Amino acid sequence: MHPSVDGAVHRTLHVRGPRGLLGVIEVLGIDTGLDPAAASLPLQRVIADFVETAGRP
């Protein structure tokens, strides 16, 4: 997570090695121009998605 003056941004980084996928890194930019409750909505969605898919291959 990082502050973002350009609005909420979301990037997904796939880390691969010689034997395939090592991991996935989700990077989320929080809109610093919004009030904290509104700015936290994208973060809440990413966390909910993570919890929903946890343990799936």
VEXBANU-397402 format. One line per field, with one value per residue (C-alpha): chain; residue in three letters; z, x, y. Coordinates in Angstrom, 2 decimals, always signed. Layout:
<sites>
numi (A / ...)
fiza (ala / ...)
w (Z / ...)
u (X / ...)
v (Y / ...)
</sites>
This chain:
<sites>
numi (A / A / A / A / A / A / A / A / A / A / A / A / A / A / A / A / A / A / A / A / A / A / A / A / A / A / A / A / A / A / A / A / A / A / A / A / A / A / A / A / A / A / A / A / A / A / A / A / A / A / A / A / A / A / A / A / A)
fiza (met / his / pro / ser / val / asp / gly / ala / val / his / arg / thr / leu / his / val / arg / gly / pro / arg / gly / leu / leu / gly / val / ile / glu / val / leu / gly / ile / asp / thr / gly / leu / asp / pro / ala / ala / ala / ser / leu / pro / leu / gln / arg / val / ile / ala / asp / phe / val / glu / thr / ala / gly / arg / pro)
w (+0.00 / -0.79 / -0.91 / -4.34 / -5.44 / -8.73 / -7.10 / -6.09 / -8.13 / -8.06 / -9.52 / -9.41 / -9.64 / -10.49 / -9.34 / -11.42 / -11.12 / -13.32 / -12.02 / -12.32 / -10.14 / -6.79 / -5.59 / -6.26 / -4.78 / -4.69 / -4.62 / -3.76 / -3.97 / -1.54 / -2.71 / -0.33 / -1.54 / -0.02 / +3.56 / +5.34 / +5.21 / +1.42 / +0.77 / +2.63 / +0.41 / -2.24 / +0.52 / +2.08 / -1.31 / -1.84 / +1.65 / +1.09 / -2.22 / -0.54 / +2.27 / -0.22 / -2.34 / +0.48 / +0.21 / -3.43 / -5.84)
u (+0.00 / +1.22 / -0.29 / -1.56 / -2.51 / -3.87 / -6.75 / -6.92 / -4.63 / -4.13 / -1.29 / -0.59 / +2.99 / +3.62 / +7.02 / +8.28 / +11.33 / +12.80 / +10.21 / +7.16 / +5.19 / +6.79 / +4.16 / +1.86 / +2.23 / -0.78 / +0.11 / -2.63 / -2.46 / -4.80 / -6.35 / -4.97 / -7.51 / -10.46 / -11.61 / -10.26 / -13.56 / -13.89 / -10.18 / -10.22 / -12.93 / -10.50 / -8.33 / -11.37 / -12.27 / -8.75 / -8.74 / -12.19 / -11.04 / -7.92 / -9.93 / -12.43 / -9.72 / -7.36 / -6.44 / -7.44 / -4.75)
v (+0.00 / +3.51 / +7.00 / +8.06 / +11.56 / +10.13 / +8.24 / +4.61 / +2.38 / -1.38 / -3.38 / -7.10 / -8.34 / -11.99 / -13.23 / -16.14 / -18.31 / -21.02 / -23.50 / -21.28 / -18.89 / -18.05 / -15.63 / -12.72 / -9.24 / -6.93 / -3.21 / -0.75 / +3.03 / +4.77 / +8.06 / +10.68 / +13.25 / +11.39 / +11.18 / +8.08 / +6.15 / +6.56 / +6.03 / +2.71 / +1.13 / -0.22 / -1.70 / -3.37 / -4.89 / -6.28 / -7.79 / -9.34 / -10.85 / -12.22 / -13.82 / -15.28 / -16.90 / -17.95 / -21.58 / -21.92 / -23.12)
</sites>
